[in-house]
Amino acid sequence: MITATIPCPAHQKSTRFNQTALRRALILRAQGDILFAHADELERYRRACSASENPDGAEAWKRLANHTRTEAEAFHSRANLIESHAK
């Protein structure tokens, strides 16, 4: 006699939710990585302004780099939070 296992719809929904959540976390983490790379580029601009004795430009690039890093960290924090709830 062959018995068929019928998956529970509630379990399928939970699995689908976890997959969607993990995919979202992966996207957020990738966006954060891109922002970290961009912050490094902004930091190079700041150093170039400092080297050319342009303190106003250096301060502006510094603020932009710091803000970009803050946003990148927020993306990573959200990704960590989503991953912890999806497990």
PDB file with one MODEL, atoms N, CA, C and O in Angstrom:
MODEL        1
ATOM      1  N   MET A   1       0.835  -1.182   0.000  1.00  0.00           N
ATOM      2  CA  MET A   1       0.000   0.000   0.000  1.00  0.00           C
ATOM      3  C   MET A   1       0.884   1.251   0.000  1.00  0.00           C
ATOM      4  O   MET A   1       1.842   1.333   0.769  1.00  0.00           O
ATOM      5  N   ILE A   2       0.573   2.202  -0.840  1.00  0.00           N
ATOM      6  CA  ILE A   2       1.340   3.442  -0.961  1.00  0.00           C
ATOM      7  C   ILE A   2       0.588   4.542  -0.222  1.00  0.00           C
ATOM      8  O   ILE A   2      -0.608   4.748  -0.428  1.00  0.00           O
ATOM      9  N   THR A   3       1.306   5.231   0.629  1.00  0.00           N
ATOM     10  CA  THR A   3       0.692   6.350   1.328  1.00  0.00           C
ATOM     11  C   THR A   3       1.305   7.642   0.810  1.00  0.00           C
ATOM     12  O   THR A   3       2.525   7.763   0.697  1.00  0.00           O
ATOM     13  N   ALA A   4       0.478   8.570   0.507  1.00  0.00           N
ATOM     14  CA  ALA A   4       0.939   9.874   0.010  1.00  0.00           C
ATOM     15  C   ALA A   4       0.987  10.853   1.171  1.00  0.00           C
ATOM     16  O   ALA A   4       0.088  10.900   2.010  1.00  0.00           O
ATOM     17  N   THR A   5       2.033  11.613   1.195  1.00  0.00           N
ATOM     18  CA  THR A   5       2.163  12.645   2.221  1.00  0.00           C
ATOM     19  C   THR A   5       1.672  13.953   1.634  1.00  0.00           C
ATOM     20  O   THR A   5       2.200  14.434   0.631  1.00  0.00           O
ATOM     21  N   ILE A   6       0.682  14.509   2.251  1.00  0.00           N
ATOM     22  CA  ILE A   6       0.143  15.784   1.795  1.00  0.00           C
ATOM     23  C   ILE A   6       0.739  16.867   2.679  1.00  0.00           C
ATOM     24  O   ILE A   6       0.546  16.867   3.895  1.00  0.00           O
ATOM     25  N   PRO A   7       1.479  17.806   2.048  1.00  0.00           N
ATOM     26  CA  PRO A   7       2.097  18.854   2.866  1.00  0.00           C
ATOM     27  C   PRO A   7       1.049  19.768   3.496  1.00  0.00           C
ATOM     28  O   PRO A   7       0.021  20.082   2.896  1.00  0.00           O
ATOM     29  N   CYS A   8       1.335  20.165   4.678  1.00  0.00           N
ATOM     30  CA  CYS A   8       0.454  21.072   5.411  1.00  0.00           C
ATOM     31  C   CYS A   8       0.557  22.473   4.801  1.00  0.00           C
ATOM     32  O   CYS A   8       1.665  22.995   4.681  1.00  0.00           O
ATOM     33  N   PRO A   9      -0.560  23.098   4.412  1.00  0.00           N
ATOM     34  CA  PRO A   9      -0.506  24.430   3.823  1.00  0.00           C
ATOM     35  C   PRO A   9       0.122  25.458   4.760  1.00  0.00           C
ATOM     36  O   PRO A   9       0.796  26.380   4.300  1.00  0.00           O
ATOM     37  N   ALA A  10      -0.085  25.315   6.035  1.00  0.00           N
ATOM     38  CA  ALA A  10       0.498  26.266   6.984  1.00  0.00           C
ATOM     39  C   ALA A  10       2.024  26.173   6.961  1.00  0.00           C
ATOM     40  O   ALA A  10       2.718  27.186   7.043  1.00  0.00           O
ATOM     41  N   HIS A  11       2.534  24.952   6.849  1.00  0.00           N
ATOM     42  CA  HIS A  11       3.980  24.765   6.795  1.00  0.00           C
ATOM     43  C   HIS A  11       4.550  25.330   5.499  1.00  0.00           C
ATOM     44  O   HIS A  11       5.622  25.934   5.507  1.00  0.00           O
ATOM     45  N   GLN A  12       3.845  25.140   4.387  1.00  0.00           N
ATOM     46  CA  GLN A  12       4.307  25.678   3.116  1.00  0.00           C
ATOM     47  C   GLN A  12       4.374  27.194   3.159  1.00  0.00           C
ATOM     48  O   GLN A  12       5.321  27.790   2.647  1.00  0.00           O
ATOM     49  N   LYS A  13       3.384  27.817   3.763  1.00  0.00           N
ATOM     50  CA  LYS A  13       3.356  29.274   3.857  1.00  0.00           C
ATOM     51  C   LYS A  13       4.547  29.769   4.677  1.00  0.00           C
ATOM     52  O   LYS A  13       5.183  30.761   4.321  1.00  0.00           O
ATOM     53  N   SER A  14       4.844  29.081   5.766  1.00  0.00           N
ATOM     54  CA  SER A  14       5.967  29.456   6.607  1.00  0.00           C
ATOM     55  C   SER A  14       7.288  29.327   5.855  1.00  0.00           C
ATOM     56  O   SER A  14       8.154  30.196   5.960  1.00  0.00           O
ATOM     57  N   THR A  15       7.439  28.259   5.107  1.00  0.00           N
ATOM     58  CA  THR A  15       8.658  28.051   4.331  1.00  0.00           C
ATOM     59  C   THR A  15       8.802  29.121   3.266  1.00  0.00           C
ATOM     60  O   THR A  15       9.890  29.658   3.054  1.00  0.00           O
ATOM     61  N   ARG A  16       7.695  29.431   2.595  1.00  0.00           N
ATOM     62  CA  ARG A  16       7.714  30.471   1.569  1.00  0.00           C
ATOM     63  C   ARG A  16       8.081  31.826   2.191  1.00  0.00           C
ATOM     64  O   ARG A  16       8.859  32.591   1.620  1.00  0.00           O
ATOM     65  N   PHE A  17       7.510  32.109   3.367  1.00  0.00           N
ATOM     66  CA  PHE A  17       7.831  33.359   4.065  1.00  0.00           C
ATOM     67  C   PHE A  17       9.314  33.424   4.397  1.00  0.00           C
ATOM     68  O   PHE A  17       9.951  34.460   4.205  1.00  0.00           O
ATOM     69  N   ASN A  18       9.872  32.310   4.901  1.00  0.00           N
ATOM     70  CA  ASN A  18      11.297  32.285   5.246  1.00  0.00           C
ATOM     71  C   ASN A  18      12.160  32.512   4.015  1.00  0.00           C
ATOM     72  O   ASN A  18      13.144  33.249   4.078  1.00  0.00           O
ATOM     73  N   GLN A  19      11.806  31.888   2.897  1.00  0.00           N
ATOM     74  CA  GLN A  19      12.582  32.081   1.674  1.00  0.00           C
ATOM     75  C   GLN A  19      12.522  33.521   1.198  1.00  0.00           C
ATOM     76  O   GLN A  19      13.533  34.087   0.783  1.00  0.00           O
ATOM     77  N   THR A  20      11.340  34.113   1.259  1.00  0.00           N
ATOM     78  CA  THR A  20      11.176  35.516   0.862  1.00  0.00           C
ATOM     79  C   THR A  20      11.965  36.425   1.794  1.00  0.00           C
ATOM     80  O   THR A  20      12.625  37.359   1.340  1.00  0.00           O
ATOM     81  N   ALA A  21      11.901  36.159   3.075  1.00  0.00           N
ATOM     82  CA  ALA A  21      12.614  36.977   4.054  1.00  0.00           C
ATOM     83  C   ALA A  21      14.128  36.863   3.854  1.00  0.00           C
ATOM     84  O   ALA A  21      14.841  37.865   3.913  1.00  0.00           O
ATOM     85  N   LEU A  22      14.612  35.657   3.622  1.00  0.00           N
ATOM     86  CA  LEU A  22      16.052  35.482   3.424  1.00  0.00           C
ATOM     87  C   LEU A  22      16.521  36.142   2.129  1.00  0.00           C
ATOM     88  O   LEU A  22      17.627  36.679   2.066  1.00  0.00           O
ATOM     89  N   ARG A  23      15.681  36.100   1.101  1.00  0.00           N
ATOM     90  CA  ARG A  23      16.027  36.787  -0.150  1.00  0.00           C
ATOM     91  C   ARG A  23      16.086  38.301   0.081  1.00  0.00           C
ATOM     92  O   ARG A  23      16.981  38.975  -0.428  1.00  0.00           O
ATOM     93  N   ARG A  24      15.140  38.826   0.843  1.00  0.00           N
ATOM     94  CA  ARG A  24      15.122  40.259   1.170  1.00  0.00           C
ATOM     95  C   ARG A  24      16.377  40.631   1.968  1.00  0.00           C
ATOM     96  O   ARG A  24      16.987  41.671   1.719  1.00  0.00           O
ATOM     97  N   ALA A  25      16.755  39.792   2.915  1.00  0.00           N
ATOM     98  CA  ALA A  25      17.957  40.048   3.714  1.00  0.00           C
ATOM     99  C   ALA A  25      19.195  40.057   2.832  1.00  0.00           C
ATOM    100  O   ALA A  25      20.094  40.874   3.030  1.00  0.00           O
ATOM    101  N   LEU A  26      19.247  39.156   1.863  1.00  0.00           N
ATOM    102  CA  LEU A  26      20.375  39.108   0.941  1.00  0.00           C
ATOM    103  C   LEU A  26      20.467  40.387   0.117  1.00  0.00           C
ATOM    104  O   LEU A  26      21.559  40.909  -0.105  1.00  0.00           O
ATOM    105  N   ILE A  27      19.323  40.890  -0.334  1.00  0.00           N
ATOM    106  CA  ILE A  27      19.301  42.143  -1.104  1.00  0.00           C
ATOM    107  C   ILE A  27      19.750  43.309  -0.238  1.00  0.00           C
ATOM    108  O   ILE A  27      20.544  44.141  -0.677  1.00  0.00           O
ATOM    109  N   LEU A  28      19.248  43.374   0.986  1.00  0.00           N
ATOM    110  CA  LEU A  28      19.648  44.458   1.890  1.00  0.00           C
ATOM    111  C   LEU A  28      21.148  44.424   2.166  1.00  0.00           C
ATOM    112  O   LEU A  28      21.808  45.463   2.194  1.00  0.00           O
ATOM    113  N   ARG A  29      21.677  43.226   2.368  1.00  0.00           N
ATOM    114  CA  ARG A  29      23.110  43.096   2.641  1.00  0.00           C
ATOM    115  C   ARG A  29      23.932  43.535   1.423  1.00  0.00           C
ATOM    116  O   ARG A  29      24.970  44.179   1.575  1.00  0.00           O
ATOM    117  N   ALA A  30      23.474  43.190   0.226  1.00  0.00           N
ATOM    118  CA  ALA A  30      24.174  43.608  -0.995  1.00  0.00           C
ATOM    119  C   ALA A  30      24.140  45.128  -1.144  1.00  0.00           C
ATOM    120  O   ALA A  30      25.137  45.742  -1.525  1.00  0.00           O
ATOM    121  N   GLN A  31      22.997  45.729  -0.844  1.00  0.00           N
ATOM    122  CA  GLN A  31      22.896  47.186  -0.907  1.00  0.00           C
ATOM    123  C   GLN A  31      23.826  47.839   0.109  1.00  0.00           C
ATOM    124  O   GLN A  31      24.462  48.852  -0.182  1.00  0.00           O
ATOM    125  N   GLY A  32      23.900  47.258   1.294  1.00  0.00           N
ATOM    126  CA  GLY A  32      24.816  47.771   2.310  1.00  0.00           C
ATOM    127  C   GLY A  32      26.262  47.683   1.857  1.00  0.00           C
ATOM    128  O   GLY A  32      27.040  48.613   2.070  1.00  0.00           O
ATOM    129  N   ASP A  33      26.628  46.566   1.232  1.00  0.00           N
ATOM    130  CA  ASP A  33      27.999  46.409   0.727  1.00  0.00           C
ATOM    131  C   ASP A  33      28.325  47.449  -0.331  1.00  0.00           C
ATOM    132  O   ASP A  33      29.432  47.986  -0.356  1.00  0.00           O
ATOM    133  N   ILE A  34      27.364  47.735  -1.209  1.00  0.00           N
ATOM    134  CA  ILE A  34      27.562  48.761  -2.237  1.00  0.00           C
ATOM    135  C   ILE A  34      27.763  50.122  -1.580  1.00  0.00           C
ATOM    136  O   ILE A  34      28.623  50.899  -1.994  1.00  0.00           O
ATOM    137  N   LEU A  35      26.971  50.403  -0.562  1.00  0.00           N
ATOM    138  CA  LEU A  35      27.120  51.688   0.127  1.00  0.00           C
ATOM    139  C   LEU A  35      28.457  51.790   0.852  1.00  0.00           C
ATOM    140  O   LEU A  35      29.060  52.863   0.880  1.00  0.00           O
ATOM    141  N   PHE A  36      28.932  50.686   1.442  1.00  0.00           N
ATOM    142  CA  PHE A  36      30.248  50.710   2.082  1.00  0.00           C
ATOM    143  C   PHE A  36      31.338  51.016   1.051  1.00  0.00           C
ATOM    144  O   PHE A  36      32.257  51.788   1.326  1.00  0.00           O
ATOM    145  N   ALA A  37      31.236  50.418  -0.119  1.00  0.00           N
ATOM    146  CA  ALA A  37      32.218  50.682  -1.177  1.00  0.00           C
ATOM    147  C   ALA A  37      32.146  52.144  -1.612  1.00  0.00           C
ATOM    148  O   ALA A  37      33.174  52.776  -1.857  1.00  0.00           O
ATOM    149  N   HIS A  38      30.938  52.672  -1.707  1.00  0.00           N
ATOM    150  CA  HIS A  38      30.775  54.076  -2.093  1.00  0.00           C
ATOM    151  C   HIS A  38      31.346  54.992  -1.007  1.00  0.00           C
ATOM    152  O   HIS A  38      31.947  56.019  -1.321  1.00  0.00           O
ATOM    153  N   ALA A  39      31.167  54.638   0.244  1.00  0.00           N
ATOM    154  CA  ALA A  39      31.725  55.440   1.342  1.00  0.00           C
ATOM    155  C   ALA A  39      33.248  55.481   1.262  1.00  0.00           C
ATOM    156  O   ALA A  39      33.858  56.513   1.540  1.00  0.00           O
ATOM    157  N   ASP A  40      33.858  54.365   0.885  1.00  0.00           N
ATOM    158  CA  ASP A  40      35.314  54.339   0.721  1.00  0.00           C
ATOM    159  C   ASP A  40      35.741  55.295  -0.392  1.00  0.00           C
ATOM    160  O   ASP A  40      36.758  55.979  -0.272  1.00  0.00           O
ATOM    161  N   GLU A  41      34.965  55.339  -1.469  1.00  0.00           N
ATOM    162  CA  GLU A  41      35.270  56.261  -2.568  1.00  0.00           C
ATOM    163  C   GLU A  41      35.139  57.710  -2.105  1.00  0.00           C
ATOM    164  O   GLU A  41      35.975  58.547  -2.443  1.00  0.00           O
ATOM    165  N   LEU A  42      34.104  58.005  -1.342  1.00  0.00           N
ATOM    166  CA  LEU A  42      33.926  59.359  -0.812  1.00  0.00           C
ATOM    167  C   LEU A  42      35.071  59.727   0.130  1.00  0.00           C
ATOM    168  O   LEU A  42      35.501  60.879   0.175  1.00  0.00           O
ATOM    169  N   GLU A  43      35.549  58.761   0.865  1.00  0.00           N
ATOM    170  CA  GLU A  43      36.691  58.996   1.765  1.00  0.00           C
ATOM    171  C   GLU A  43      37.951  59.336   0.966  1.00  0.00           C
ATOM    172  O   GLU A  43      38.762  60.153   1.403  1.00  0.00           O
ATOM    173  N   ARG A  44      38.115  58.718  -0.194  1.00  0.00           N
ATOM    174  CA  ARG A  44      39.258  59.066  -1.058  1.00  0.00           C
ATOM    175  C   ARG A  44      39.160  60.508  -1.534  1.00  0.00           C
ATOM    176  O   ARG A  44      40.169  61.209  -1.615  1.00  0.00           O
ATOM    177  N   TYR A  45      37.941  60.954  -1.852  1.00  0.00           N
ATOM    178  CA  TYR A  45      37.748  62.357  -2.245  1.00  0.00           C
ATOM    179  C   TYR A  45      38.115  63.283  -1.089  1.00  0.00           C
ATOM    180  O   TYR A  45      38.713  64.339  -1.294  1.00  0.00           O
ATOM    181  N   ARG A  46      37.750  62.877   0.133  1.00  0.00           N
ATOM    182  CA  ARG A  46      38.070  63.693   1.300  1.00  0.00           C
ATOM    183  C   ARG A  46      39.580  63.832   1.461  1.00  0.00           C
ATOM    184  O   ARG A  46      40.092  64.922   1.716  1.00  0.00           O
ATOM    185  N   ARG A  47      40.287  62.710   1.309  1.00  0.00           N
ATOM    186  CA  ARG A  47      41.748  62.753   1.430  1.00  0.00           C
ATOM    187  C   ARG A  47      42.368  63.623   0.346  1.00  0.00           C
ATOM    188  O   ARG A  47      43.338  64.338   0.599  1.00  0.00           O
ATOM    189  N   ALA A  48      41.817  63.567  -0.853  1.00  0.00           N
ATOM    190  CA  ALA A  48      42.342  64.392  -1.950  1.00  0.00           C
ATOM    191  C   ALA A  48      42.127  65.870  -1.645  1.00  0.00           C
ATOM    192  O   ALA A  48      43.006  66.690  -1.912  1.00  0.00           O
ATOM    193  N   CYS A  49      40.977  66.215  -1.092  1.00  0.00           N
ATOM    194  CA  CYS A  49      40.722  67.612  -0.719  1.00  0.00           C
ATOM    195  C   CYS A  49      41.651  68.053   0.398  1.00  0.00           C
ATOM    196  O   CYS A  49      42.148  69.179   0.386  1.00  0.00           O
ATOM    197  N   SER A  50      41.887  67.183   1.355  1.00  0.00           N
ATOM    198  CA  SER A  50      42.806  67.511   2.446  1.00  0.00           C
ATOM    199  C   SER A  50      44.212  67.727   1.911  1.00  0.00           C
ATOM    200  O   SER A  50      44.908  68.651   2.333  1.00  0.00           O
ATOM    201  N   ALA A  51      44.628  66.878   0.987  1.00  0.00           N
ATOM    202  CA  ALA A  51      45.969  66.994   0.415  1.00  0.00           C
ATOM    203  C   ALA A  51      46.121  68.273  -0.403  1.00  0.00           C
ATOM    204  O   ALA A  51      47.213  68.834  -0.489  1.00  0.00           O
ATOM    205  N   SER A  52      45.027  68.729  -1.002  1.00  0.00           N
ATOM    206  CA  SER A  52      45.095  69.952  -1.805  1.00  0.00           C
ATOM    207  C   SER A  52      44.746  71.196  -0.982  1.00  0.00           C
ATOM    208  O   SER A  52      44.501  72.271  -1.529  1.00  0.00           O
ATOM    209  N   GLU A  53      44.729  71.027   0.326  1.00  0.00           N
ATOM    210  CA  GLU A  53      44.458  72.120   1.272  1.00  0.00           C
ATOM    211  C   GLU A  53      43.115  72.786   1.007  1.00  0.00           C
ATOM    212  O   GLU A  53      43.010  74.010   0.921  1.00  0.00           O
ATOM    213  N   ASN A  54      42.106  71.958   0.882  1.00  0.00           N
ATOM    214  CA  ASN A  54      40.729  72.415   0.699  1.00  0.00           C
ATOM    215  C   ASN A  54      39.904  71.888   1.869  1.00  0.00           C
ATOM    216  O   ASN A  54      39.218  70.876   1.726  1.00  0.00           O
ATOM    217  N   PRO A  55      39.954  72.556   3.029  1.00  0.00           N
ATOM    218  CA  PRO A  55      39.274  72.029   4.220  1.00  0.00           C
ATOM    219  C   PRO A  55      37.752  71.998   4.085  1.00  0.00           C
ATOM    220  O   PRO A  55      37.104  71.107   4.632  1.00  0.00           O
ATOM    221  N   ASP A  56      37.177  72.956   3.365  1.00  0.00           N
ATOM    222  CA  ASP A  56      35.717  72.963   3.209  1.00  0.00           C
ATOM    223  C   ASP A  56      35.255  71.750   2.397  1.00  0.00           C
ATOM    224  O   ASP A  56      34.276  71.094   2.755  1.00  0.00           O
ATOM    225  N   GLY A  57      35.954  71.460   1.320  1.00  0.00           N
ATOM    226  CA  GLY A  57      35.628  70.287   0.515  1.00  0.00           C
ATOM    227  C   GLY A  57      35.840  69.010   1.304  1.00  0.00           C
ATOM    228  O   GLY A  57      35.035  68.082   1.222  1.00  0.00           O
ATOM    229  N   ALA A  58      36.933  68.960   2.074  1.00  0.00           N
ATOM    230  CA  ALA A  58      37.228  67.770   2.872  1.00  0.00           C
ATOM    231  C   ALA A  58      36.125  67.507   3.893  1.00  0.00           C
ATOM    232  O   ALA A  58      35.726  66.361   4.095  1.00  0.00           O
ATOM    233  N   GLU A  59      35.637  68.557   4.531  1.00  0.00           N
ATOM    234  CA  GLU A  59      34.555  68.399   5.512  1.00  0.00           C
ATOM    235  C   GLU A  59      33.274  67.907   4.853  1.00  0.00           C
ATOM    236  O   GLU A  59      32.572  67.061   5.406  1.00  0.00           O
ATOM    237  N   ALA A  60      32.970  68.435   3.673  1.00  0.00           N
ATOM    238  CA  ALA A  60      31.759  68.004   2.968  1.00  0.00           C
ATOM    239  C   ALA A  60      31.853  66.521   2.602  1.00  0.00           C
ATOM    240  O   ALA A  60      30.902  65.767   2.806  1.00  0.00           O
ATOM    241  N   TRP A  61      33.009  66.104   2.056  1.00  0.00           N
ATOM    242  CA  TRP A  61      33.179  64.695   1.686  1.00  0.00           C
ATOM    243  C   TRP A  61      33.150  63.802   2.917  1.00  0.00           C
ATOM    244  O   TRP A  61      32.644  62.681   2.867  1.00  0.00           O
ATOM    245  N   LYS A  62      33.694  64.301   4.021  1.00  0.00           N
ATOM    246  CA  LYS A  62      33.687  63.526   5.266  1.00  0.00           C
ATOM    247  C   LYS A  62      32.256  63.284   5.740  1.00  0.00           C
ATOM    248  O   LYS A  62      31.903  62.168   6.122  1.00  0.00           O
ATOM    249  N   ARG A  63      31.430  64.342   5.713  1.00  0.00           N
ATOM    250  CA  ARG A  63      30.029  64.194   6.128  1.00  0.00           C
ATOM    251  C   ARG A  63      29.298  63.197   5.238  1.00  0.00           C
ATOM    252  O   ARG A  63      28.547  62.353   5.725  1.00  0.00           O
ATOM    253  N   LEU A  64      29.524  63.300   3.925  1.00  0.00           N
ATOM    254  CA  LEU A  64      28.867  62.388   2.991  1.00  0.00           C
ATOM    255  C   LEU A  64      29.320  60.940   3.218  1.00  0.00           C
ATOM    256  O   LEU A  64      28.503  60.019   3.191  1.00  0.00           O
ATOM    257  N   ALA A  65      30.605  60.748   3.439  1.00  0.00           N
ATOM    258  CA  ALA A  65      31.125  59.398   3.681  1.00  0.00           C
ATOM    259  C   ALA A  65      30.536  58.825   4.970  1.00  0.00           C
ATOM    260  O   ALA A  65      30.140  57.660   5.004  1.00  0.00           O
ATOM    261  N   ASN A  66      30.477  59.621   6.013  1.00  0.00           N
ATOM    262  CA  ASN A  66      29.919  59.152   7.286  1.00  0.00           C
ATOM    263  C   ASN A  66      28.438  58.809   7.159  1.00  0.00           C
ATOM    264  O   ASN A  66      27.979  57.801   7.695  1.00  0.00           O
ATOM    265  N   HIS A  67      27.697  59.653   6.449  1.00  0.00           N
ATOM    266  CA  HIS A  67      26.273  59.391   6.257  1.00  0.00           C
ATOM    267  C   HIS A  67      26.075  58.095   5.453  1.00  0.00           C
ATOM    268  O   HIS A  67      25.194  57.292   5.760  1.00  0.00           O
ATOM    269  N   THR A  68      26.895  57.910   4.437  1.00  0.00           N
ATOM    270  CA  THR A  68      26.804  56.705   3.610  1.00  0.00           C
ATOM    271  C   THR A  68      27.115  55.464   4.436  1.00  0.00           C
ATOM    272  O   THR A  68      26.441  54.443   4.295  1.00  0.00           O
ATOM    273  N   ARG A  69      28.129  55.539   5.296  1.00  0.00           N
ATOM    274  CA  ARG A  69      28.453  54.401   6.170  1.00  0.00           C
ATOM    275  C   ARG A  69      27.306  54.096   7.137  1.00  0.00           C
ATOM    276  O   ARG A  69      26.991  52.935   7.400  1.00  0.00           O
ATOM    277  N   THR A  70      26.692  55.158   7.657  1.00  0.00           N
ATOM    278  CA  THR A  70      25.561  54.975   8.572  1.00  0.00           C
ATOM    279  C   THR A  70      24.416  54.251   7.868  1.00  0.00           C
ATOM    280  O   THR A  70      23.804  53.347   8.437  1.00  0.00           O
ATOM    281  N   GLU A  71      24.132  54.649   6.640  1.00  0.00           N
ATOM    282  CA  GLU A  71      23.072  53.985   5.872  1.00  0.00           C
ATOM    283  C   GLU A  71      23.446  52.533   5.591  1.00  0.00           C
ATOM    284  O   GLU A  71      22.593  51.649   5.674  1.00  0.00           O
ATOM    285  N   ALA A  72      24.700  52.280   5.262  1.00  0.00           N
ATOM    286  CA  ALA A  72      25.150  50.910   4.989  1.00  0.00           C
ATOM    287  C   ALA A  72      24.993  50.044   6.235  1.00  0.00           C
ATOM    288  O   ALA A  72      24.547  48.899   6.150  1.00  0.00           O
ATOM    289  N   GLU A  73      25.359  50.591   7.384  1.00  0.00           N
ATOM    290  CA  GLU A  73      25.206  49.843   8.635  1.00  0.00           C
ATOM    291  C   GLU A  73      23.738  49.556   8.929  1.00  0.00           C
ATOM    292  O   GLU A  73      23.404  48.491   9.449  1.00  0.00           O
ATOM    293  N   ALA A  74      22.858  50.505   8.596  1.00  0.00           N
ATOM    294  CA  ALA A  74      21.421  50.298   8.797  1.00  0.00           C
ATOM    295  C   ALA A  74      20.915  49.161   7.914  1.00  0.00           C
ATOM    296  O   ALA A  74      20.102  48.350   8.357  1.00  0.00           O
ATOM    297  N   PHE A  75      21.389  49.095   6.669  1.00  0.00           N
ATOM    298  CA  PHE A  75      20.995  48.001   5.779  1.00  0.00           C
ATOM    299  C   PHE A  75      21.446  46.658   6.362  1.00  0.00           C
ATOM    300  O   PHE A  75      20.682  45.692   6.362  1.00  0.00           O
ATOM    301  N   HIS A  76      22.672  46.599   6.853  1.00  0.00           N
ATOM    302  CA  HIS A  76      23.187  45.350   7.424  1.00  0.00           C
ATOM    303  C   HIS A  76      22.424  44.977   8.700  1.00  0.00           C
ATOM    304  O   HIS A  76      22.151  43.800   8.937  1.00  0.00           O
ATOM    305  N   SER A  77      22.084  45.962   9.511  1.00  0.00           N
ATOM    306  CA  SER A  77      21.321  45.683  10.739  1.00  0.00           C
ATOM    307  C   SER A  77      19.942  45.124  10.401  1.00  0.00           C
ATOM    308  O   SER A  77      19.481  44.175  11.035  1.00  0.00           O
ATOM    309  N   ARG A  78      19.282  45.718   9.397  1.00  0.00           N
ATOM    310  CA  ARG A  78      17.968  45.215   8.990  1.00  0.00           C
ATOM    311  C   ARG A  78      18.081  43.802   8.438  1.00  0.00           C
ATOM    312  O   ARG A  78      17.228  42.957   8.708  1.00  0.00           O
ATOM    313  N   ALA A  79      19.127  43.546   7.670  1.00  0.00           N
ATOM    314  CA  ALA A  79      19.332  42.198   7.124  1.00  0.00           C
ATOM    315  C   ALA A  79      19.535  41.198   8.260  1.00  0.00           C
ATOM    316  O   ALA A  79      18.975  40.102   8.226  1.00  0.00           O
ATOM    317  N   ASN A  80      20.325  41.561   9.257  1.00  0.00           N
ATOM    318  CA  ASN A  80      20.550  40.676  10.410  1.00  0.00           C
ATOM    319  C   ASN A  80      19.246  40.401  11.154  1.00  0.00           C
ATOM    320  O   ASN A  80      18.987  39.270  11.567  1.00  0.00           O
ATOM    321  N   LEU A  81      18.435  41.429  11.322  1.00  0.00           N
ATOM    322  CA  LEU A  81      17.166  41.284  12.028  1.00  0.00           C
ATOM    323  C   LEU A  81      16.228  40.357  11.258  1.00  0.00           C
ATOM    324  O   LEU A  81      15.597  39.480  11.849  1.00  0.00           O
ATOM    325  N   ILE A  82      16.136  40.548   9.946  1.00  0.00           N
ATOM    326  CA  ILE A  82      15.272  39.700   9.127  1.00  0.00           C
ATOM    327  C   ILE A  82      15.756  38.255   9.181  1.00  0.00           C
ATOM    328  O   ILE A  82      14.950  37.335   9.321  1.00  0.00           O
ATOM    329  N   GLU A  83      17.062  38.053   9.069  1.00  0.00           N
ATOM    330  CA  GLU A  83      17.604  36.688   9.106  1.00  0.00           C
ATOM    331  C   GLU A  83      17.329  36.010  10.443  1.00  0.00           C
ATOM    332  O   GLU A  83      17.025  34.818  10.484  1.00  0.00           O
ATOM    333  N   SER A  84      17.432  36.760  11.530  1.00  0.00           N
ATOM    334  CA  SER A  84      17.199  36.157  12.846  1.00  0.00           C
ATOM    335  C   SER A  84      15.733  35.747  13.028  1.00  0.00           C
ATOM    336  O   SER A  84      15.446  34.758  13.702  1.00  0.00           O
ATOM    337  N   HIS A  85      14.807  36.504  12.429  1.00  0.00           N
ATOM    338  CA  HIS A  85      13.390  36.150  12.542  1.00  0.00           C
ATOM    339  C   HIS A  85      12.989  35.051  11.566  1.00  0.00           C
ATOM    340  O   HIS A  85      12.005  34.347  11.790  1.00  0.00           O
ATOM    341  N   ALA A  86      13.739  34.906  10.499  1.00  0.00           N
ATOM    342  CA  ALA A  86      13.388  33.899   9.492  1.00  0.00           C
ATOM    343  C   ALA A  86      13.853  32.503   9.883  1.00  0.00           C
ATOM    344  O   ALA A  86      13.406  31.519   9.295  1.00  0.00           O
ATOM    345  N   LYS A  87      14.732  32.404  10.853  1.00  0.00           N
ATOM    346  CA  LYS A  87      15.268  31.083  11.224  1.00  0.00           C
ATOM    347  C   LYS A  87      14.389  30.391  12.223  1.00  0.00           C
ATOM    348  O   LYS A  87      14.691  29.274  12.642  1.00  0.00           O
TER     349      LYS A  87
ENDMDL
END
